[in-house]
Amino acid sequence: MPRFETILLDLDGTLVDAFTTIHRSYSHILPRFGRPVPTREEVRRAVGGGLENAMRHFLPEPLIAEAVTLHLAHTDAILLEDVTLMPGAMDLLRAQHAAGVALAVFTNKRGDHSRRICAHLGVTPFLRGIFGAKDTPWLKPQPEFAAHVLRQLGTGADTAMLIGDSPFDVMAAHNGGFPCWCVTTGTHNAAQLRAATADSVFDDLLALQAAL
């Protein structure tokens, strides 16, 4: 029997490296509102809790809706230009899929963008679902989002785990009643992830798959 019957995977920073795309979109949009082009580190610190919340790091509330609309349009145009799989991602998916594990993407990235990326990178056949922002009324770390995903997969929290790269993922998993294993390939380092009470922390998906 596999160690976990269900593995949920965060997308950006965990399964895929989409950070160049994300930074390009902020760099394109913020100067239109009189803001300077953000550094990669400024964007890295902002993302993870959904686009609206991330945009609040840069703009006041009255400008958020317009900025998000523009950001989404620009991201849609460049979505597949720079995105790549993280090292070890395909090996992990193939191995766990072959073991009979139910795999699904569980992300705060827009669901439509997430599905396009997964199809483009050839990972959709290994997944039983791709659940993102705007697919439901919820975002990570709301427990309703995790419960919805497990319900759709027909699985339970007692045999599930989440692979992520941020405290949002740790909170989402723990709020949902299951552990979170984190990688340091995304927005946070090992010390930050341990401080957020991640159940295990790995350098990358290669090391995590070895532990599985």
N, C-alpha and C positions, 0 to 999 in steps of 0.2 A: 504494500500500500504506500502511496506517496505520503510525504510528511504532512502536506496540506492538501485538502481536496479542492480548495478554491484559492487562487492567487489573483488578487486585483493589482493592477499596475498603474501607477501614475505615468503620465506621458512625458511632458517637457522636463528635462533634467534627469529623468529616470530611464525611460525606454528609448527616447529620442533626444538628440541635440538640436533644438530649434532656436537656440539663443541668438544666433546671428539674425534670423528673421525677426524675432521679438525686438531686438535692439534697433534694427533698421526701421521698424514701424514707429517706435517711439521717436527716433531721430528725425523721421519724416514729419510726424504730426506736431510735436511740441513747439517747434519754431513757428508754426502757423498761429499759435496762441501767444507769441511773444516770449516763449521760454527758450533757454539755450538747449542745444543738443545734449542729452544726458550721457554720462559715461556708462560703460557697460556695467560697472559696479553699482551705480545708482539704480539702473534697471533691475539688476540681479536682486538687490535688496527689496525692491518694490513688488516683484511678481510672486504668485503663488496662491493668493486668495481670491482669484477672479479678476477679470479685466477692470471692472469698475473700481474695485478696491485698490488695485495697483495704480490706476490713473489718479486717484486721490493723493498719492504721494507727490504729484507734480502740479495739479491744477485744483482750483477751488470748485466747490460743488456745482455752481451754476453752469460750469463749462464741461462737466463730466459727460453728459449725454452726447453732446456734439462731438467731443473728442473720441469717445468710444466708437461712434458711428464711422468717423473718419479712419480711425485705427483699424477697425474691422475691414473696411473697404480696401485699405492699402495692404493689409495682411493677406487678404483674399487674393490679391493680384500677385504677390510674391511668395505665397505659402510654400511652394514645393521647390523653390530655387536653391535653398541652402540646407534644408533639413536632412539629417542623417541618423541612422541607428547608432545607439551607444555601443561601445565594445562589449561583446558578450550577449547582446540582446537577442539576436537570432538563435544562438546556441541555447539560451535559457528557454525561450519559447518552444523550440523544437523538443527539447528534453522533457519539459513539463507537460507539453501536449501529448507526447508519446506515452508518458506515464499516466495519462488519463485525468490530469488536473484540469479543472474548469478555469480558464484564463479570461480575463476581461480588463479593458482599460477603464480606469476610474479617475477622471481628471476634471480640473476647473477650467481647462481650455474649452472653447466652444465645441460642442459636439460635432457640428458639421465640419469644422476644420480638422478635428481629431480623426474623423472617419476618412477624410481625403488623405491625410498624412499616412495613416495606417495602410490604406490601399496602395498608395504610391510606394511605400517601403516594403510591401509584400508581406506584412504581418497579419493582415485581416483573417486569412484562413486558419490561423492558430487561435483566434479569439472567439469566444461565445457572445461577446457584446462589447460595445464601445459607448461609454456613458460620460457625457460632458456637460458643460454649462449650457443652460437653456433647454436641455432635454427634459429637465424636471424643474420644479420651483426651487430646488435646493442647490447648495454648493458644499464642498468639503469646508469645514469639518462638521457640518450639520448631520446628526445621526440619521435623519430621515433619508438622506441621500444614500448612505451606506445600506440602510435597510431596504430601500427600493432596489438597489443593484442586486443584492443577494436574493431578494424575492424574484426578480426577473430571471436570475440564473437558476433558481430552484435549489439553492444551497443555504447553509446555515452559518452563523458567525462562529460556532464552536470548532469548525474545521477550516476556517478562512484565515488569510493573512493579506496584508497590503505591502507592496514594495514602493517606496517613495524616496523623496530627497529633501523634505522640508518638515518643519513643525506642523504645518497644516495637515500633512499626511499622517503624522503621528497622532494628532488630535482626532482626525477623521477615523482612523482605525480604532483607537481606544474608545471613542464615542460609540462606535459601531459594535464594540465588544470583541475585537480580535487584535492580534499583534501587528506591529509595523516593523519591518526590516528596512533600513535606509541605506542608500548609497551616497557617496560624497561627490558625485559627478554633476550635481545641480547647484542649488542656491545656498547650501549650508555645509559647513565643515563638520568633522567628526565630533568635536567638542560641543558644538551647538546642537547637533542631533542627539547626543547623549544627554545634554541638559534638558532637551525636550522630551526625554524618557523614551526614546526609540528603543525597541526591544533588542535589536542588533544593528551594528553599523559596519559597512563594508566599503572598501575603496571603490569598487565597481561591480557590475553585474557578473563578471567572471568569478570574482571571489564569492559573491552571494550564491551563484549556482553551485559552486563547489561545496558550500555549506549545506545546501539543500540535498 
